[in-house]
Amino acid sequence: MSGPFLLKQYHLFITRRSAGAFILSRDGRSADYVGASPDDLGEALRRFASQSVYRYFWFACTAAAKEAHQLEQAWCHRYRPTDVASGPSGDHGVAWHCTTEGCAACALAESRR
């Protein structure tokens, strides 16, 4: 994982099209949002940079969409982002189900639905 970097400067760090996962933050110290892109990490960050309250990001490029999803899931569990209520994005359109037994974050998210 690389970062934190200023979100408005994402283009300086994401120089090629790739799958990957990212963490967004308002203060550069805590995870507020975790996401992934199956094929274009730079485009996903561009959308957030142009219309969000986040100022910082961390990222990791991956070789495939499945790896990006797995990394997103791991980061959701590790960093407990405050702005993700429905769990990782999964296969983008396919319902995601947590595979971590007894996950308090996912149980809380499920109760909010």
Stockholm file with secondary structure:
# STOCKHOLM 1.0

chainA/1-113         MSGPFLLKQYHLFITRRSAGAFILSRDGRSADYVGASPDDLGEALRRFASQSVYRYFWFACTAAAKEAHQLEQAWCHRYRPTDVASGPSGDHGVAWHCTTEGCAACALAESRR
#=GR chainA/1-113 SS CEEEEEGGGGGGTCCSCCEEEEEEESSSSSCSEEEEESSCHHHHHHHHHHSCSCCEEEEEEESSHHHHHHHHHHHHHHHCCTTCSSCCCTTTSSCCCCCSTTCHHHHHHHHHC
#=GC SS_cons         CEEEEEGGGGGGTCCSCCEEEEEEESSSSSCSEEEEESSCHHHHHHHHHHSCSCCEEEEEEESSHHHHHHHHHHHHHHHCCTTCSSCCCTTTSSCCCCCSTTCHHHHHHHHHC
//
